């Protein structure tokens, strides 16, 4: 092997550093000011590569050379001083005498000593480094390790993972190259297949690969090496078997650098038995976790909460667990590859199901506690707190329901999560509640089953046909009547009133009777929020021609919610006022109410509510003939609704765009957009609600198109629109397709 410079042993031909410009500059600055800098990270992130890049740039400053010490091949800690001494042709005796000889040799030299891969000999390396920095006034030490050396004078640099784009970011080839992980993948792929190119078509797939591999450089290089054998799409699909897929046949590499599994094996085998046990047990968590939850789930007679926290800090120090601090709150997580490794290794453990059950019980308790404050806690904080536990909720639901380990426990959790998932992912809420109902044992407590049926009905307000919503709500009411607690019955009645009032106008008498029962229940509870919600929902049973009385009831509901509820409930209150004003009150205040609703929805942090209000706002603007405002609001709402899977809101946003197209004279485009909406209505989601905005505006638009287009042209355009995909329809509305 050749070397760079007349002194030192910095190897030639090392891999070119891809990206890392910021990290390179930061490490160089630390080395200029400190005698010892230790680069820490989990295995495969690129500690060695960046240390060599730093050395290459600093080479002229160290007139006595840059010396690279590969400690990965040193198995005996006592041999660390001798390994360093051999670079300077010194015979280093064991013990303190040898250490002193090294100190005398290097004391006056202007050298950079790179101690690479210290983690398995960390104590011996720390002792040597401590001695050297005490005497080497002109020299510098740069160490790489999965944990710090832990000595005075050390500056630790945590090497971040390679940058990857967020999952919701749309990428083209130009934008993708700004991310270091993608740039590395492309560079290594080209080394394997000379005609490989990053394109607009494959950019998001490559981003997905890099994201799933956590930005770990070695894992990305192993994946990129497969492009000469399989496509990038196949690589992305096969990452569930990453430990079999990601291997390297290069025999010149250390065994632990040849497979992803071996890379993590190396770190795992360096742990103490206690650390190994906690490491495997932590695999029951999904996503991130708080130390308090870890204690509740993992603590036992052998490891109490204090002992667990001590072990956890060791796993963080050794780069197997990542800690993050957001607004003074510390949370912990595995990188995905590490989590899969731990879960795979824990698979056959006799204690695995017991820990998963404790995990599910812990997060059921958290969900129940959150539900108790759903209407009163500041909405944004409430949502953020639960969103941080989403991975744990999903992990508990998979264990209990998907794997059918404890269906009753999973059913209780699915019901408890409805309020949260409605704001975050309505389709997911519906999937879990339906799955739980299919699996539910016949002797399940009525309260658990009632909560599930209520969840189906609530989710259905945005997704399901009316008859399915009604059946679910009626079943929830019937079950809630058998439960001692009056609150579930009040809530179930409120939902059934909405279904009947919105979709079954001919059954106003029944709806009014249920509203009276719900109000009696709310007053018995002496709960101002329940009273406000029953007032609001009960207004659907009133004759819309009684404008003064109905508006007064909605305003009274809003006043109660402003006084006792949170931002989310206030946003909903203004949304109802806006809807009633547009449909029955002359539409003079609808846009003002809608703006107030959007203001509170933004404060609440509820994306789903913000989408609903934004869609309504677009329709109100369309009804007023303000085409620019309509287009801006509808396009934004439609994009957000697509991301959240809110099919009905996509439809109503596109319908607003159809009205704007007709209003500006583009009748054929309007008819195509309306055809797209008609195909979805009643199939992907519920029908238009008679007497509500989407129905009123639809009928107006249809009359306009029928009056200005021939029947043949209208039918042809609507049939063509019915074949459009979501990805095409917004481009059509903006005039970007023919």
C-alpha positions as CSV (number, residue, x, y, z in Angstrom):
1,X,0.0,0.0,0.0
2,X,1.2,3.5,-0.8
3,X,1.2,6.4,1.6
4,X,0.5,10.1,1.4
5,X,3.5,12.4,2.3
6,X,7.0,11.6,3.3
7,X,6.0,11.0,6.9
8,X,3.1,9.2,8.3
9,X,1.1,6.2,7.0
10,X,-2.1,7.8,5.7
11,X,-3.2,5.4,3.1
12,X,-3.6,6.2,-0.6
13,X,-6.7,5.1,-2.5
14,X,-9.1,5.6,0.3
15,X,-12.8,6.0,-0.7
16,X,-13.7,9.5,-1.6
17,X,-15.8,11.3,1.0
18,X,-19.3,12.0,-0.3
19,X,-20.9,15.0,1.2
20,X,-20.2,15.7,4.9
21,X,-18.9,19.2,4.2
22,X,-20.4,20.6,7.5
23,X,-19.1,17.7,9.6
24,X,-15.6,17.9,8.0
25,X,-15.4,21.6,8.9
26,X,-16.6,21.1,12.4
27,X,-14.2,18.3,13.2
28,X,-11.3,20.3,11.8
29,X,-12.2,23.3,14.0
30,X,-12.4,21.0,17.1
31,X,-9.0,19.6,16.4
32,X,-7.4,23.0,16.0
33,X,-8.6,23.9,19.5
34,X,-8.4,20.5,21.4
35,X,-5.7,17.9,22.0
36,X,-8.1,15.0,21.7
37,X,-11.3,14.7,19.6
38,X,-13.3,11.5,19.6
39,X,-15.7,10.9,16.8
40,X,-18.6,8.7,18.0
41,X,-21.4,7.0,16.2
42,X,-22.9,3.5,15.7
43,X,-21.1,1.1,13.4
44,X,-21.1,1.8,9.6
45,X,-21.9,5.6,9.8
46,X,-18.5,6.5,8.4
47,X,-16.3,7.4,11.3
48,X,-13.1,6.0,9.7
49,X,-13.9,7.6,6.4
50,X,-14.3,11.1,7.8
51,X,-11.3,10.8,10.0
52,X,-9.1,10.0,7.0
53,X,-10.7,12.9,5.1
54,X,-9.9,15.3,8.0
55,X,-6.4,14.0,8.1
56,X,-5.9,14.5,4.4
57,X,-6.9,18.2,4.7
58,X,-4.7,18.8,7.8
59,X,-1.7,16.9,6.4
60,X,0.5,20.0,5.8
61,X,0.0,21.2,9.4
62,X,1.6,18.1,11.0
63,X,5.2,18.2,9.9
64,X,6.0,15.0,11.8
65,X,3.3,13.1,10.0
66,X,-0.2,11.8,10.4
67,X,-0.3,8.2,11.8
68,X,-3.2,5.9,11.4
69,X,-3.6,3.2,14.0
70,X,-6.2,0.5,13.1
71,X,-7.2,-0.9,16.5
72,X,-10.0,-3.1,14.9
73,X,-7.4,-5.9,14.5
74,X,-6.1,-5.6,18.1
75,X,-7.9,-8.1,20.4
76,X,-5.7,-7.8,23.5
77,X,-6.0,-4.4,25.3
78,X,-2.4,-4.7,26.6
79,X,-1.2,-4.5,23.0
80,X,-2.5,-1.0,22.3
81,X,0.7,0.8,23.2
82,X,2.8,-1.6,21.3
83,X,0.6,-1.2,18.2
84,X,1.1,2.5,18.3
85,X,4.8,2.2,19.0
86,X,5.3,-0.1,16.0
87,X,4.5,2.8,13.7
88,X,7.6,4.6,15.0
89,X,9.7,1.5,15.0
90,X,9.7,1.3,18.8
91,X,9.9,-1.8,20.8
92,X,7.3,-1.1,23.5
93,X,7.6,-3.1,26.7
94,X,4.4,-3.9,28.6
95,X,3.1,-1.7,31.4
96,X,3.9,1.8,32.4
97,X,7.5,1.7,31.1
98,X,6.2,1.3,27.5
99,X,3.7,4.1,28.0
100,X,6.5,6.4,29.2
101,X,8.6,5.5,26.2
102,X,5.8,6.6,23.8
103,X,5.3,9.8,25.8
104,X,9.0,10.7,25.4
105,X,9.0,9.9,21.7
106,X,5.9,11.9,20.8
107,X,6.2,14.7,23.4
108,X,7.8,17.3,21.1
109,X,6.5,16.0,17.8
110,X,3.9,17.8,15.6
111,X,1.9,14.7,14.8
112,X,-1.7,13.7,14.3
113,X,-2.4,10.3,15.7
114,X,-5.6,8.6,14.5
115,X,-6.8,5.9,16.9
116,X,-9.4,4.1,14.8
117,X,-12.1,1.7,16.2
118,X,-11.4,2.0,19.9
119,X,-14.6,0.6,21.3
120,X,-13.4,-3.0,22.1
121,X,-10.2,-1.7,23.8
122,X,-11.7,1.5,25.1
123,X,-10.1,1.5,28.6
124,X,-6.6,0.8,27.3
125,X,-7.0,3.4,24.6
126,X,-8.3,5.9,27.1
127,X,-5.3,5.3,29.4
128,X,-2.8,5.8,26.6
129,X,-4.6,8.9,25.2
130,X,-4.7,10.5,28.6
131,X,-1.0,10.1,29.0
132,X,-0.2,11.4,25.5
133,X,-2.3,14.5,25.6
134,X,-0.6,15.4,28.9
135,X,2.8,15.8,27.2
136,X,2.1,16.4,23.5
137,X,1.8,20.2,23.4
138,X,2.1,20.3,19.5
139,X,0.4,17.0,18.6
140,X,-3.2,16.0,18.3
141,X,-5.2,12.8,18.8
142,X,-8.3,11.9,16.7
143,X,-10.1,8.8,17.9
144,X,-13.1,7.0,16.4
145,X,-15.3,4.8,18.6
146,X,-18.8,3.8,19.3
147,X,-18.5,5.3,22.7
148,X,-16.4,8.2,24.1
149,X,-13.1,7.4,25.8
150,X,-14.4,9.3,28.9
151,X,-11.2,11.2,29.9
152,X,-10.4,14.8,30.8
153,X,-9.5,16.9,27.9
154,X,-11.6,14.9,25.4
155,X,-14.0,16.6,23.0
156,X,-16.7,14.3,21.7
157,X,-18.1,14.8,18.2
158,X,-21.3,12.8,17.6
159,X,-21.2,12.0,13.8
160,X,-24.7,12.4,12.5
161,X,-26.3,10.0,10.1
162,X,-26.1,11.0,6.4
163,X,-28.9,13.4,5.5
164,X,-32.1,12.0,4.0
165,X,-35.3,13.8,2.8
166,X,-38.5,13.7,4.8
167,X,-41.0,11.1,3.7
168,X,-43.6,13.7,2.7
169,X,-41.2,15.7,0.5
170,X,-41.6,15.4,-3.3
171,X,-38.3,14.9,-5.0
172,X,-36.8,15.2,-8.5
173,X,-33.3,14.3,-9.4
174,X,-31.9,17.8,-8.9
175,X,-33.3,18.2,-5.4
176,X,-32.4,14.7,-4.4
177,X,-28.6,15.2,-4.9
178,X,-28.6,17.8,-2.1
179,X,-28.9,14.9,0.4
180,X,-25.7,13.1,1.3
181,X,-27.3,9.7,1.7
182,X,-28.7,9.8,-1.9
183,X,-25.4,11.2,-3.2
184,X,-23.5,8.3,-1.6
185,X,-26.0,5.7,-3.0
186,X,-25.7,7.1,-6.5
187,X,-21.9,7.3,-6.4
188,X,-21.5,3.7,-5.2
189,X,-24.2,2.5,-7.6
190,X,-22.3,4.0,-10.5
191,X,-19.1,2.3,-9.4
192,X,-21.0,-1.0,-9.8
193,X,-22.9,-0.1,-12.9
194,X,-21.4,2.6,-15.1
195,X,-24.6,3.6,-16.8
196,X,-26.6,4.0,-13.5
197,X,-28.3,7.4,-13.3
198,X,-30.4,9.3,-10.8
199,X,-33.6,10.3,-12.5
200,X,-36.9,12.0,-11.6
201,X,-38.5,8.6,-11.8
202,X,-36.2,6.8,-9.3
203,X,-35.3,9.6,-7.0
204,X,-38.1,9.0,-4.5
205,X,-37.4,5.2,-4.4
206,X,-33.7,5.8,-3.7
207,X,-34.7,8.3,-1.0
208,X,-37.0,5.6,0.5
209,X,-34.0,3.1,0.6
210,X,-31.7,5.6,2.2
211,X,-34.4,6.6,4.8
212,X,-35.2,3.0,5.7
213,X,-31.4,2.4,6.1
214,X,-31.3,5.4,8.6
215,X,-28.6,7.2,6.6
216,X,-26.0,4.6,7.7
217,X,-23.2,4.8,5.1
218,X,-22.2,1.2,5.1
219,X,-25.8,-0.1,4.8
220,X,-26.4,2.4,1.9
221,X,-23.2,1.2,0.2
222,X,-24.2,-2.5,0.5
223,X,-27.6,-1.6,-0.9
224,X,-26.1,0.3,-3.8
225,X,-23.9,-2.6,-4.7
226,X,-27.0,-4.6,-5.6
227,X,-28.0,-2.3,-8.5
228,X,-26.1,-4.5,-11.0
229,X,-28.3,-7.4,-10.0
230,X,-31.7,-6.0,-9.1
231,X,-33.6,-2.7,-9.7
232,X,-33.8,0.0,-7.1
233,X,-37.5,-0.8,-6.7
234,X,-36.7,-4.4,-5.9
235,X,-34.0,-3.3,-3.4
236,X,-36.6,-1.1,-1.6
237,X,-39.2,-3.9,-1.5
238,X,-36.6,-6.4,-0.1
239,X,-35.3,-4.2,2.8
240,X,-37.6,-6.2,5.1
241,X,-35.0,-8.9,4.7
242,X,-32.1,-6.4,5.0
243,X,-29.8,-8.7,6.9
244,X,-29.8,-11.3,4.1
245,X,-29.9,-8.7,1.3
246,X,-27.1,-6.4,2.5
247,X,-23.9,-8.4,2.2
248,X,-20.5,-7.7,0.6
249,X,-18.3,-10.3,-1.0
250,X,-15.1,-8.1,-0.7
251,X,-12.8,-10.4,1.3
252,X,-10.3,-7.6,1.9
253,X,-12.7,-6.1,4.4
254,X,-13.0,-7.0,8.0
255,X,-15.7,-9.7,8.5
256,X,-17.8,-7.2,10.5
257,X,-17.8,-4.8,7.5
258,X,-19.1,-7.5,5.0
259,X,-22.7,-7.8,6.3
260,X,-25.1,-5.5,8.1
261,X,-25.8,-8.2,10.6
262,X,-22.1,-8.7,11.4
263,X,-21.7,-5.0,11.8
264,X,-24.3,-4.9,14.6
265,X,-23.1,-8.3,16.0
266,X,-19.7,-6.6,16.7
267,X,-21.4,-3.9,18.8
268,X,-23.7,-6.4,20.6
269,X,-20.9,-8.7,21.6
270,X,-19.1,-5.8,23.3
271,X,-22.0,-5.3,25.6
272,X,-22.1,-6.7,29.2
273,X,-24.7,-9.4,29.8
274,X,-27.0,-6.8,31.6
275,X,-26.7,-4.4,28.6
276,X,-27.4,-7.2,26.2
277,X,-30.6,-8.1,28.1
278,X,-31.9,-4.6,28.2
279,X,-30.9,-4.0,24.6
280,X,-33.1,-7.0,23.5
281,X,-36.0,-6.1,25.8
282,X,-36.1,-2.6,24.4
283,X,-37.1,-4.1,21.0
284,X,-40.7,-4.3,22.3
285,X,-40.9,-0.5,21.8
286,X,-41.9,0.9,18.5
287,X,-40.5,4.2,17.4
288,X,-39.2,6.1,20.4
289,X,-39.8,5.8,24.1
290,X,-39.5,7.9,27.3
291,X,-37.4,6.6,30.2
292,X,-40.6,6.5,32.4
293,X,-42.3,4.2,29.9
294,X,-39.2,2.0,29.8
295,X,-39.2,1.7,33.5
296,X,-42.9,0.8,33.6
297,X,-42.5,-1.9,30.9
298,X,-39.1,-3.4,31.7
299,X,-38.5,-3.0,35.4
300,X,-38.5,-6.2,37.4
301,X,-36.9,-7.8,40.5
302,X,-33.5,-7.8,39.0
303,X,-33.5,-4.4,37.3
304,X,-35.3,-1.6,38.9
305,X,-35.9,1.8,37.2
306,X,-32.6,3.3,38.4
307,X,-30.6,0.3,37.2
308,X,-32.5,0.5,33.8
309,X,-31.6,4.2,33.4
310,X,-28.0,3.4,34.1
311,X,-27.9,0.7,31.5
312,X,-29.8,2.9,29.0
313,X,-27.2,5.6,29.4
314,X,-24.5,3.0,28.6
315,X,-26.3,1.9,25.4
316,X,-26.6,5.6,24.4
317,X,-22.9,6.1,25.1
318,X,-22.1,3.0,23.0
319,X,-24.2,4.4,20.1
320,X,-26.7,1.5,20.1
321,X,-29.5,3.8,21.3
322,X,-30.1,7.3,20.1
323,X,-31.2,10.0,22.5
324,X,-33.0,13.2,21.3
325,X,-34.1,16.2,23.4
326,X,-37.1,18.2,22.2
327,X,-38.3,21.1,24.3
328,X,-36.4,19.7,27.4
329,X,-37.9,16.3,27.0
330,X,-35.5,13.4,26.3
331,X,-36.7,10.4,24.2
332,X,-34.8,7.4,23.0
333,X,-34.9,5.3,19.9
334,X,-33.2,2.6,17.9
335,X,-32.1,3.1,14.4
336,X,-34.4,0.9,12.3
337,X,-31.7,-1.6,11.4
338,X,-30.6,-1.9,15.0
339,X,-34.3,-2.3,16.1
340,X,-34.8,-5.1,13.6
341,X,-31.7,-6.8,14.7
342,X,-32.8,-6.6,18.4
343,X,-36.3,-7.8,17.6
344,X,-35.0,-10.7,15.5
345,X,-32.6,-11.8,18.3
346,X,-35.4,-11.5,20.9
347,X,-37.8,-13.5,18.8
348,X,-37.4,-16.8,20.6
349,X,-37.2,-15.4,24.1
350,X,-39.6,-16.9,26.7
351,X,-40.2,-13.5,28.2
352,X,-41.0,-11.7,24.9
353,X,-44.9,-12.0,25.0
354,X,-45.0,-11.0,28.7
355,X,-43.0,-7.8,27.9
356,X,-45.2,-7.1,24.9
357,X,-48.3,-7.4,27.1
358,X,-46.9,-5.0,29.7
359,X,-46.0,-2.7,26.8
360,X,-49.6,-2.8,25.5
361,X,-51.0,-2.3,28.9
362,X,-48.7,0.7,29.5
363,X,-49.8,2.4,26.3
364,X,-53.5,1.6,26.8
365,X,-53.2,3.4,30.1
366,X,-51.6,6.4,28.4
367,X,-54.4,6.5,25.7
368,X,-57.1,6.3,28.3
369,X,-55.5,9.1,30.3
370,X,-55.3,11.2,27.2
371,X,-59.0,10.6,26.3
372,X,-60.0,12.0,29.7
373,X,-58.6,15.4,28.7
374,X,-59.4,15.3,25.0
375,X,-61.9,18.2,25.1
376,X,-60.0,20.4,27.6
377,X,-56.2,20.0,27.1
378,X,-54.5,22.4,24.7
379,X,-55.0,20.5,21.5
380,X,-51.6,20.9,20.0
381,X,-49.7,19.6,23.0
382,X,-52.3,16.8,23.4
383,X,-51.7,15.7,19.8
384,X,-47.9,16.1,19.9
385,X,-47.7,14.0,23.1
386,X,-49.7,11.2,21.5
387,X,-48.0,11.5,18.1
388,X,-44.6,10.9,19.7
389,X,-46.0,7.5,20.9
390,X,-47.5,6.5,17.5
391,X,-44.9,3.8,16.9
392,X,-45.6,2.3,20.4
393,X,-49.4,2.3,19.8
394,X,-48.9,0.6,16.4
395,X,-46.5,-1.9,17.9
396,X,-49.0,-2.8,20.7
397,X,-51.8,-3.1,18.2
398,X,-49.8,-5.4,15.9
399,X,-48.8,-7.6,18.8
400,X,-52.3,-7.8,20.2
401,X,-54.5,-7.8,17.1
402,X,-52.4,-8.7,14.0
403,X,-50.7,-11.5,15.8
404,X,-53.8,-12.2,18.0
405,X,-51.8,-12.4,21.2
406,X,-54.4,-10.6,23.3
407,X,-57.4,-9.5,21.3
408,X,-59.3,-8.0,24.2
409,X,-56.4,-5.8,25.2
410,X,-55.9,-4.8,21.5
411,X,-59.6,-4.0,21.1
412,X,-59.5,-1.7,24.2
413,X,-56.5,0.1,22.8
414,X,-58.0,0.5,19.3
415,X,-61.2,2.0,20.9
416,X,-59.1,4.3,23.1
417,X,-57.1,5.6,20.1
418,X,-60.1,6.7,18.0
419,X,-60.0,10.4,19.0
420,X,-56.3,10.6,18.3
421,X,-56.2,8.6,15.1
422,X,-59.1,10.6,13.7
423,X,-56.9,13.7,13.7
424,X,-53.9,11.8,12.4
425,X,-54.9,9.0,10.1
426,X,-58.7,8.3,9.8
427,X,-58.3,5.2,7.6
428,X,-55.9,3.6,10.1
429,X,-58.4,4.2,12.9
430,X,-61.1,2.4,10.8
431,X,-58.7,-0.5,10.0
432,X,-57.9,-1.2,13.6
433,X,-61.4,-0.8,14.9
434,X,-62.8,-3.1,12.2
435,X,-60.0,-5.7,12.8
436,X,-60.7,-5.7,16.5
437,X,-64.5,-6.2,15.9
438,X,-63.8,-9.2,13.6
439,X,-61.6,-10.8,16.2
440,X,-63.6,-9.9,19.4
441,X,-64.4,-12.7,21.8
442,X,-68.1,-13.1,22.5
443,X,-67.7,-12.4,26.2
444,X,-66.0,-9.0,25.7
445,X,-67.1,-6.2,28.0
446,X,-69.9,-4.1,26.3
447,X,-67.9,-0.9,27.0
448,X,-65.0,-2.1,24.8
449,X,-67.3,-3.2,22.0
450,X,-69.3,0.0,22.2
451,X,-66.1,2.1,21.9
452,X,-65.1,0.2,18.7
453,X,-68.5,0.6,17.1
454,X,-68.5,4.3,18.0
455,X,-65.0,4.5,16.4
456,X,-66.4,3.0,13.2
457,X,-69.2,5.6,13.2
458,X,-67.0,8.5,13.9
459,X,-64.4,7.6,11.3
460,X,-67.3,6.9,8.9
461,X,-68.4,10.5,9.1
462,X,-65.6,11.2,6.6
463,X,-65.2,7.8,4.9
464,X,-68.2,5.4,5.0
465,X,-71.5,5.3,3.3
466,X,-74.4,6.6,5.4
467,X,-76.0,3.2,6.1
468,X,-72.8,1.8,7.5
469,X,-72.3,4.8,9.7
470,X,-75.9,4.5,11.0
471,X,-75.6,0.8,11.7
472,X,-72.3,1.4,13.6
473,X,-73.7,4.3,15.6
474,X,-76.9,2.4,16.5
475,X,-74.9,-0.6,17.7
476,X,-72.8,1.7,19.8
477,X,-75.9,3.2,21.4
478,X,-77.4,-0.2,22.2
479,X,-74.2,-1.4,23.9
480,X,-73.7,1.9,25.7
481,X,-77.1,1.5,27.3
482,X,-75.9,-1.6,29.1
483,X,-72.9,0.2,30.6
484,X,-73.1,1.9,34.0
485,X,-71.2,5.0,33.0
486,X,-73.6,7.5,31.3
487,X,-70.8,9.3,29.4
488,X,-70.3,6.7,26.6
489,X,-74.1,6.7,26.0
490,X,-74.1,10.5,25.7
491,X,-71.3,10.4,23.2
492,X,-72.8,7.5,21.2
493,X,-76.2,9.4,21.0
494,X,-74.4,12.5,19.8
495,X,-72.8,10.6,16.9
496,X,-76.1,8.9,15.9
497,X,-77.8,12.3,15.9
498,X,-75.2,13.6,13.4
499,X,-75.7,10.6,11.2
500,X,-79.5,10.9,11.2
501,X,-79.5,14.7,10.9
502,X,-77.0,14.7,8.0
503,X,-78.2,11.8,5.9
504,X,-81.8,10.8,7.1
505,X,-83.7,14.1,7.1
506,X,-87.0,12.1,6.9
507,X,-86.3,10.7,10.4
508,X,-86.2,14.0,12.2
509,X,-88.7,12.9,14.8
510,X,-86.4,10.0,15.9
511,X,-83.4,12.3,15.8
512,X,-85.2,14.9,18.0
513,X,-86.1,12.2,20.5
514,X,-82.5,11.0,20.7
515,X,-81.3,14.6,21.1
516,X,-83.6,15.2,24.0
517,X,-82.3,12.0,25.6
518,X,-78.7,13.1,25.0
519,X,-79.4,16.5,26.5
520,X,-80.9,15.0,29.6
521,X,-77.8,12.8,30.0
522,X,-75.5,15.8,29.5
523,X,-77.3,17.9,32.1
524,X,-77.2,15.0,34.5
525,X,-73.5,14.8,34.1
526,X,-73.3,18.6,34.7
527,X,-70.7,18.8,32.0
528,X,-70.7,22.1,30.0
529,X,-68.7,20.6,27.1
530,X,-71.2,17.7,26.7
531,X,-74.1,20.2,26.9
532,X,-72.4,22.3,24.2
533,X,-71.8,19.3,21.9
534,X,-75.4,18.1,22.3
535,X,-76.7,21.6,21.5
536,X,-74.6,21.7,18.4
537,X,-75.4,18.2,17.1
538,X,-79.0,18.5,18.1
539,X,-79.4,21.6,15.9
540,X,-79.3,19.2,13.0
541,X,-82.8,18.0,14.0
542,X,-84.3,21.5,13.7
543,X,-86.0,23.0,10.7
544,X,-83.5,25.0,8.7
545,X,-86.0,27.7,8.0
546,X,-86.0,28.7,11.7
547,X,-82.8,30.7,11.1
548,X,-82.9,32.9,14.2
549,X,-83.4,30.0,16.7
550,X,-81.0,27.6,15.1
551,X,-78.2,30.2,14.9
552,X,-78.8,31.1,18.5
553,X,-78.4,27.5,19.5
554,X,-75.1,27.2,17.5
555,X,-73.8,30.4,19.0
556,X,-74.7,29.2,22.6
557,X,-72.8,26.0,21.9
558,X,-69.8,28.0,20.6
559,X,-69.8,30.2,23.7
560,X,-69.7,27.2,26.0
561,X,-66.9,25.6,24.0
562,X,-64.9,28.9,24.0
563,X,-65.2,29.0,27.7
564,X,-64.6,25.4,28.6
565,X,-63.1,23.6,25.5
566,X,-59.8,23.7,23.7
567,X,-58.7,25.0,20.3
568,X,-59.9,22.0,18.4
569,X,-63.5,22.2,19.8
570,X,-63.6,25.9,19.1
571,X,-62.5,25.4,15.5
572,X,-65.3,22.9,15.0
573,X,-67.8,25.3,16.6
574,X,-66.9,28.0,14.1
575,X,-66.9,25.5,11.2
576,X,-70.5,24.6,12.1
577,X,-71.5,28.3,12.3
578,X,-69.8,28.9,8.9
579,X,-71.7,26.0,7.3
580,X,-75.0,27.0,8.6
581,X,-74.6,30.6,7.6
582,X,-73.6,29.6,4.0
583,X,-76.4,27.1,3.5
584,X,-79.2,28.9,5.3
585,X,-78.2,32.3,6.7
586,X,-77.5,34.2,3.5
587,X,-73.8,33.4,3.4
588,X,-72.8,36.9,4.7
589,X,-70.6,35.6,7.5
590,X,-69.5,32.2,6.2
591,X,-66.1,33.2,5.1
592,X,-65.5,35.2,8.4
593,X,-66.5,32.2,10.5
594,X,-64.4,29.9,8.3
595,X,-61.3,32.1,8.8
596,X,-61.9,32.0,12.6
597,X,-62.2,28.2,12.4
598,X,-58.9,27.9,10.4
599,X,-57.2,30.1,12.9
600,X,-58.2,27.8,15.8
601,X,-57.5,24.7,13.8
602,X,-53.9,25.8,13.1
603,X,-53.4,26.4,16.8
604,X,-54.9,23.0,17.6
605,X,-52.3,21.2,15.4
606,X,-55.1,19.0,13.9
607,X,-54.2,18.6,10.2
608,X,-57.4,16.7,9.5
609,X,-59.6,19.4,10.9
610,X,-57.5,22.1,9.1
611,X,-58.1,20.2,5.8
612,X,-61.9,20.0,6.4
613,X,-62.1,23.7,7.2
614,X,-59.9,24.7,4.3
615,X,-62.0,22.6,1.9
616,X,-65.2,24.3,3.2
617,X,-63.5,27.7,2.9
618,X,-62.7,27.0,-0.8
619,X,-66.3,26.1,-1.4
620,X,-67.6,29.2,0.3
621,X,-65.2,31.3,-1.8
622,X,-66.5,29.4,-4.9
623,X,-70.1,30.2,-3.9
624,X,-69.1,33.9,-3.7
625,X,-67.4,33.8,-7.1
626,X,-63.9,34.6,-5.8
627,X,-62.0,32.3,-8.2
628,X,-58.4,33.1,-7.2
629,X,-59.1,32.5,-3.6
630,X,-61.1,29.3,-4.5
631,X,-58.2,27.9,-6.5
632,X,-55.5,28.6,-3.9
633,X,-57.5,27.2,-1.0
634,X,-58.7,24.2,-2.9
635,X,-55.3,23.2,-4.3
636,X,-53.7,23.4,-0.8
637,X,-56.6,21.5,0.8
638,X,-56.5,18.8,-1.9
639,X,-52.8,18.2,-1.6
640,X,-53.1,17.9,2.2
641,X,-56.1,15.6,2.0
642,X,-54.3,13.3,-0.4
643,X,-51.4,12.9,2.1
644,X,-53.9,12.2,5.0
645,X,-56.0,9.8,2.9
646,X,-59.1,11.9,3.3
647,X,-60.9,10.9,0.2
648,X,-64.1,12.9,0.8
649,X,-62.1,16.2,1.3
650,X,-60.2,15.5,-2.0
651,X,-63.5,15.2,-3.7
652,X,-65.0,18.4,-2.3
653,X,-61.8,20.4,-3.0
654,X,-61.9,19.2,-6.6
655,X,-65.5,20.1,-6.8
656,X,-64.6,23.7,-5.7
657,X,-62.1,23.7,-8.6
658,X,-64.8,22.6,-11.0
659,X,-66.9,25.5,-10.0
660,X,-64.0,27.9,-10.5
661,X,-63.3,26.5,-13.9
662,X,-66.9,27.0,-14.9
663,X,-66.9,30.5,-13.5
664,X,-63.9,31.4,-15.6
665,X,-65.5,29.9,-18.8
666,X,-63.6,26.6,-19.0
667,X,-66.8,24.4,-19.1
668,X,-65.2,21.2,-20.4
669,X,-62.6,21.2,-17.7
670,X,-65.3,21.9,-15.2
671,X,-67.3,18.9,-16.4
672,X,-64.3,16.6,-16.3
673,X,-63.5,17.6,-12.7
674,X,-67.1,17.0,-11.8
675,X,-67.0,13.6,-13.4
676,X,-64.0,12.8,-11.2
677,X,-66.0,13.8,-8.2
678,X,-69.1,11.8,-9.1
679,X,-67.2,8.6,-9.6
680,X,-65.9,8.8,-6.0
681,X,-69.1,10.0,-4.3
682,X,-71.0,7.1,-2.7
683,X,-68.2,4.6,-3.4
684,X,-64.9,5.9,-1.8
685,X,-66.9,7.9,0.7
686,X,-70.4,9.0,1.6
687,X,-72.9,10.8,-0.7
688,X,-73.3,14.5,-0.7
689,X,-75.4,15.5,2.3
690,X,-78.6,17.1,1.2
691,X,-78.9,20.7,2.1
692,X,-75.2,21.1,2.9
693,X,-72.6,23.1,1.0
694,X,-71.2,20.3,-1.3
695,X,-74.8,19.4,-2.3
696,X,-76.0,23.0,-2.9
697,X,-73.0,23.9,-5.0
698,X,-73.1,20.7,-6.9
699,X,-76.7,21.2,-8.0
700,X,-75.9,24.8,-9.0
701,X,-72.9,23.7,-11.1
702,X,-74.8,20.9,-12.7
703,X,-77.6,23.3,-13.8
704,X,-74.9,25.7,-15.2
705,X,-73.2,22.9,-17.2
706,X,-76.5,21.5,-18.5
707,X,-77.5,24.9,-19.6
708,X,-74.3,25.8,-21.5
709,X,-73.1,22.4,-22.9
710,X,-74.9,19.9,-25.1
711,X,-75.9,16.7,-23.3
712,X,-73.4,14.8,-25.5
713,X,-70.5,17.1,-24.6
714,X,-71.3,17.1,-20.9
715,X,-71.6,13.3,-20.8
716,X,-68.3,12.8,-22.8
717,X,-66.4,15.3,-20.5
718,X,-67.8,13.7,-17.3
719,X,-66.9,10.2,-18.4
720,X,-63.4,11.3,-19.3
721,X,-63.1,13.0,-15.9
722,X,-64.3,9.8,-14.2
723,X,-61.1,8.0,-15.5
724,X,-58.7,10.6,-14.1
725,X,-56.3,9.7,-11.3
726,X,-55.8,11.9,-8.3
727,X,-52.3,12.7,-9.6
728,X,-53.8,14.0,-12.8
729,X,-56.8,15.9,-11.6
730,X,-55.1,18.8,-9.9
731,X,-52.8,19.3,-12.9
732,X,-55.9,19.4,-15.1
733,X,-57.5,22.0,-12.8
734,X,-54.4,24.2,-13.2
735,X,-54.4,23.8,-16.9
736,X,-51.2,21.6,-17.0
737,X,-52.7,18.7,-19.0
738,X,-55.0,18.5,-22.0
